[in-house]
Amino acid sequence: MIIMISLKSRIEAYEKDAIKKALDECSYIMAQAAKKLGITERVIGYKIKKYGIEIRKGGY
């Protein structure tokens, strides 16, 4: 059985991974991670909430 993954699902998975990586590289400082990704703080905040990404308090 072949499982087809939609383009939307692939894009969302990639986006979630990219946000998590940027947050990790920027010590969970949202402003820096947003800048690294070329998006606004408002957009990264929305996407963190959308994807249920856990933010580590205090950076670590």
C-alpha positions in Angstrom: 0.0 0.0 0.0 1.4 3.4 -1.0 0.8 6.3 1.3 0.6 9.6 -0.4 1.5 12.6 1.7 0.0 15.8 0.5 2.1 18.8 -0.5 0.5 20.8 2.3 1.5 18.2 4.9 5.1 18.2 3.6 5.3 22.0 3.7 3.9 22.1 7.2 6.4 19.5 8.4 9.3 21.3 6.8 8.2 24.6 8.2 7.8 23.2 11.7 11.2 21.6 11.6 12.8 24.9 10.3 11.2 26.9 13.1 12.3 24.4 15.8 15.9 24.4 14.4 16.0 28.2 14.3 14.7 28.5 17.8 17.3 26.0 19.0 20.1 27.8 17.2 18.9 31.2 18.7 18.6 29.9 22.3 14.8 30.1 22.0 14.8 33.8 21.5 11.8 34.3 19.2 12.9 37.6 17.7 16.3 36.2 16.7 14.8 33.0 15.3 12.2 35.1 13.3 15.0 37.3 11.8 17.0 34.2 10.9 14.0 32.8 9.1 13.1 36.1 7.4 9.7 36.4 9.1 8.2 38.7 11.7 7.9 38.0 15.4 4.1 38.0 14.9 4.3 35.3 12.2 6.7 33.0 14.2 4.5 33.4 17.3 1.4 32.4 15.2 3.3 29.4 13.7 4.6 28.2 17.1 1.1 28.2 18.4 -0.3 26.6 15.2 2.2 23.7 15.3 2.2 23.3 19.1 5.9 24.0 19.4 7.0 24.0 23.0 9.1 27.1 24.0 11.6 26.4 26.6 11.5 29.1 29.3 14.8 30.8 30.0 16.3 29.5 26.8 17.2 26.0 27.8 
